[in-house]
Amino acid sequence: MKVLREPLLHFLLLGAAIFGAHRLRSNALAAQPGNILVTEGRIEALVAAFTRTWQRPPTASEREGLIRDYIREEVYVREAIALGLDQDDMVIRRRLRQKLEFVSEDLTAPAEPTDGQLRAYLTGHPDAFRVEPRYTFRQVFLNPHRQGDRLSHDAARLLARLRQAGTDPDTVGDASLLDHSFEALPASLVAEQFGDQFTAELGVLPIGQWRGPVPSTYGTHLVQVDDRTDARVPALQEVRDAVRRDWANAQRAEASEKYYQALLRRYTVTVEPPQPVMATGSTSGRQTLP
């Protein structure tokens, strides 16, 4: 009984009653089709958007302008919907779909994955994270257009010179814009520059020996592979960020599909079959020619 007589309790109860009455009145006003209620929360959102854009709060007149623009927009939107202008509009339909997808993604945001989940995802999708082969090699270029019929003979003679100690590969061969040495070049970049056949040869040539001729998109090369790193699936600690990103995307996609399927169960979908195409131009009796 003493608690019931406390003024603070009376104040709290009165405040709650006023707040509840205000919410009920606001909801009732907003529910009336001909009534536009600009709530305090809406005004705060307009002011916040203005502040983010212009890096300063709006003046009093700008604040009134924001409210007037919102009221104008609300009037036009309601009238457009009343006239059915939102129907069969692909832009509006796509925007509504995007907004609902964004909402569903927020509601189904995945929790932070454990290392076990990330390792399982890495194991299940090795090709997405596989480290491609890398090649360290040197090459000497022989121009087929310049060599002509002497290509095979000159290639064999030059190959014998390269296998001798003291021969500098940078000083022999035909001139080109290609580098003579390449350090740990990924297979994709080798293929981009020299072609797939050249890249395949690098994968089987013995290490530390001049071999050739090896064809490329430019012509013919004598090649020595100094080092080769085979393709491999990296450990989790090497690609954790990439695995986590892909795992999160997969989780969102799965959750989005489940959300859609749950919504779809509320509807009965009927797809009309295509109408048979009737033959045109056939007539009975005479046919009039142009």
C-alpha positions in Angstrom: 0.0 0.0 0.0 2.9 2.3 0.8 4.3 1.7 -2.7 0.9 2.6 -4.3 1.0 6.0 -2.6 4.4 6.9 -4.0 4.3 10.0 -6.3 7.0 8.5 -8.5 4.9 5.5 -9.3 1.9 7.8 -10.1 4.2 9.8 -12.4 5.4 6.7 -14.3 1.9 5.3 -14.7 0.6 8.7 -16.0 3.5 8.9 -18.4 2.9 5.4 -19.7 -0.8 6.2 -20.2 0.0 9.4 -22.1 2.5 7.6 -24.3 0.1 4.8 -25.0 -2.7 7.2 -25.8 -0.4 9.1 -28.2 0.6 5.9 -30.0 -3.0 4.8 -30.3 -4.0 8.2 -31.7 -1.1 8.2 -34.1 -1.9 4.7 -35.4 -5.6 5.7 -35.8 -4.8 8.8 -37.7 -2.3 7.0 -39.9 -4.8 4.4 -40.7 -7.3 6.9 -42.1 -6.9 7.0 -45.9 -7.2 10.8 -46.2 -4.9 11.6 -43.3 -1.1 12.2 -43.6 0.7 11.9 -40.3 4.3 13.3 -40.2 5.6 11.7 -37.0 8.5 13.0 -35.0 10.5 9.9 -36.0 9.9 10.6 -39.7 11.1 14.2 -39.2 14.2 12.9 -37.4 14.9 10.5 -40.3 14.6 13.4 -42.8 16.9 15.6 -40.8 19.4 12.7 -40.5 19.4 12.1 -44.2 20.0 15.8 -44.9 22.8 15.9 -42.4 24.6 12.8 -43.9 24.3 14.4 -47.4 25.4 18.0 -46.6 27.6 17.3 -43.5 25.6 19.7 -41.4 22.1 19.9 -39.8 19.4 21.8 -41.8 18.4 25.3 -40.9 14.9 25.9 -39.6 13.7 26.9 -43.1 15.4 23.8 -44.7 13.8 21.6 -42.1 10.3 23.0 -43.0 11.2 22.4 -46.6 12.1 18.8 -45.9 8.7 18.3 -44.3 6.9 20.0 -47.2 8.7 17.8 -49.7 7.8 14.7 -47.8 4.1 15.7 -47.6 4.2 16.4 -51.4 5.8 13.0 -52.1 3.3 11.2 -49.8 0.4 12.9 -51.6 1.7 12.0 -55.0 2.5 8.4 -54.0 -1.0 7.8 -52.5 -2.7 9.3 -55.6 -0.5 7.3 -57.9 -1.4 4.1 -56.0 -5.1 5.0 -56.0 -4.9 5.4 -59.8 -3.1 2.0 -60.1 0.0 3.6 -61.6 2.2 1.2 -59.5 0.6 -1.8 -61.3 2.6 -3.6 -64.1 5.6 -1.2 -63.6 8.7 -3.3 -63.9 10.9 -0.7 -62.1 8.6 -0.5 -59.1 8.2 -4.3 -59.0 12.0 -4.8 -59.0 12.5 -2.2 -56.4 9.9 -3.8 -54.1 11.5 -7.2 -54.6 14.9 -5.7 -53.8 13.6 -4.1 -50.6 12.0 -7.3 -49.4 15.2 -9.2 -50.2 17.2 -6.7 -48.2 14.8 -7.1 -45.3 15.0 -10.9 -45.4 18.8 -10.7 -45.5 18.8 -8.5 -42.4 16.5 -10.9 -40.6 18.5 -14.0 -41.6 22.0 -12.6 -41.2 24.3 -15.6 -40.5 26.1 -15.8 -37.1 29.9 -15.8 -36.9 31.2 -19.1 -38.3 33.3 -21.4 -36.3 36.7 -22.7 -37.6 35.0 -26.1 -38.1 32.4 -24.6 -40.4 35.0 -22.8 -42.4 37.2 -25.8 -42.8 34.2 -27.9 -43.9 33.3 -25.2 -46.5 36.9 -25.1 -47.7 37.0 -28.9 -48.0 33.7 -28.9 -49.9 34.7 -26.1 -52.4 38.5 -26.7 -53.0 38.5 -25.4 -56.6 37.3 -22.0 -55.4 40.4 -21.5 -53.3 43.0 -23.6 -55.0 46.4 -21.9 -55.5 47.4 -22.3 -59.1 50.9 -23.5 -60.2 53.7 -21.0 -60.4 56.7 -21.1 -62.6 60.2 -19.5 -62.4 61.8 -19.9 -65.8 64.1 -18.3 -68.4 63.5 -18.2 -72.1 65.3 -17.5 -75.3 63.2 -16.5 -78.3 63.6 -17.7 -81.9 61.6 -15.8 -84.5 60.2 -18.3 -87.0 59.7 -15.6 -89.7 63.4 -14.6 -89.4 64.8 -18.2 -89.0 62.8 -19.7 -91.8 64.0 -23.2 -92.8 67.0 -22.8 -90.5 64.8 -22.8 -87.3 65.3 -26.4 -86.3 69.1 -26.3 -87.0 69.6 -23.0 -85.2 67.5 -24.1 -82.3 69.6 -27.3 -81.8 72.9 -25.3 -82.1 71.7 -22.6 -79.7 70.4 -25.2 -77.2 73.9 -26.8 -77.2 75.5 -23.4 -76.4 73.0 -22.7 -73.6 73.9 -26.0 -72.0 77.5 -25.0 -71.8 78.7 -23.1 -68.8 79.3 -19.4 -69.2 76.6 -18.7 -71.9 74.5 -15.8 -71.0 70.9 -16.4 -72.2 70.2 -12.7 -72.3 72.7 -12.2 -75.1 71.5 -14.9 -77.5 68.4 -15.5 -79.6 66.3 -13.1 -81.6 65.3 -9.7 -80.4 61.8 -9.3 -78.8 60.0 -7.3 -76.2 59.7 -10.3 -74.0 61.5 -10.6 -70.7 64.2 -13.3 -70.5 63.4 -14.3 -66.9 60.2 -14.8 -65.0 59.9 -15.2 -61.2 57.1 -17.3 -59.7 54.7 -16.4 -62.5 51.1 -17.9 -61.9 50.0 -20.4 -64.6 47.1 -18.1 -65.6 49.5 -15.3 -66.4 51.9 -17.6 -68.3 49.0 -18.8 -70.4 47.8 -15.2 -70.9 51.2 -14.2 -72.3 52.6 -17.3 -74.0 49.5 -19.5 -74.6 48.2 -22.8 -73.2 50.6 -25.1 -75.0 53.6 -23.2 -73.6 52.1 -23.4 -70.1 51.5 -27.1 -70.4 55.1 -27.6 -71.4 56.4 -25.8 -68.3 54.5 -28.3 -66.2 56.5 -31.3 -67.5 59.9 -29.9 -68.4 62.7 -31.1 -66.0 64.0 -28.5 -63.5 67.3 -26.8 -64.2 67.8 -28.0 -67.8 67.5 -26.1 -71.1 65.0 -27.7 -73.3 63.2 -26.9 -76.5 62.0 -25.8 -78.9 58.8 -24.9 -77.1 56.1 -23.3 -79.2 54.1 -20.2 -77.9 51.8 -17.6 -79.4 54.9 -15.6 -80.4 56.9 -18.3 -82.0 59.6 -20.7 -80.7 61.5 -20.7 -77.4 64.3 -22.5 -75.6 63.3 -22.7 -72.0 64.8 -23.6 -68.6 62.5 -24.1 -65.7 64.3 -23.1 -62.5 61.5 -23.7 -60.1 57.9 -25.0 -60.2 55.2 -24.9 -57.5 52.3 -27.3 -58.1 48.7 -26.4 -57.6 47.4 -26.9 -54.0 44.5 -26.3 -51.7 45.7 -23.8 -49.1 45.3 -24.1 -45.4 42.5 -22.3 -43.7 44.7 -19.7 -42.1 46.0 -18.6 -45.6 42.5 -17.9 -47.0 40.4 -17.4 -43.9 38.9 -14.0 -45.1 38.0 -15.4 -48.5 36.5 -18.5 -47.1 34.5 -16.6 -44.5 33.2 -14.2 -47.2 32.1 -17.1 -49.5 30.6 -19.0 -46.6 28.6 -16.0 -45.5 27.3 -15.4 -49.1 26.3 -19.1 -49.3 24.5 -18.9 -46.0 22.6 -15.8 -47.1 21.6 -17.4 -50.4 20.4 -20.5 -48.6 18.4 -18.4 -46.0 17.0 -16.3 -48.8 15.8 -19.3 -50.7 14.2 -20.8 -47.5 12.4 -17.5 -46.9 11.1 -17.4 -50.5 9.9 -21.0 -50.3 8.1 -20.2 -47.1 6.4 -17.2 -48.7 5.6 -19.3 -51.8 3.7 -21.8 -49.8 1.1 -19.1 -49.1 0.1 -18.9 -52.7 -1.4 -21.2 -55.4 0.5 -20.6 -58.6 -1.1 -21.3 -61.9 0.9 -21.0 -65.1 -1.3 -21.0 -68.2 0.0 -23.2 -71.0 0.9 -21.4 -74.3 -1.9 -21.1 -76.8 -1.5 -23.2 -79.9 -0.3 -21.2 -82.9 -3.0 -21.1 -85.6 -1.9 -21.4 -89.1 -2.4 -18.1 -90.9 -2.8 -17.2 -94.6 -4.7 -20.4 -95.5 -8.0 -19.9 -97.1 -10.5 -22.1 -98.7 -11.4 -21.5 -102.4 -9.6 -19.0 -104.4 -6.3 -17.3 -103.3 -5.8 -13.8 -104.3 -2.3 -13.0 -105.4 -0.7 -9.6 -105.2 
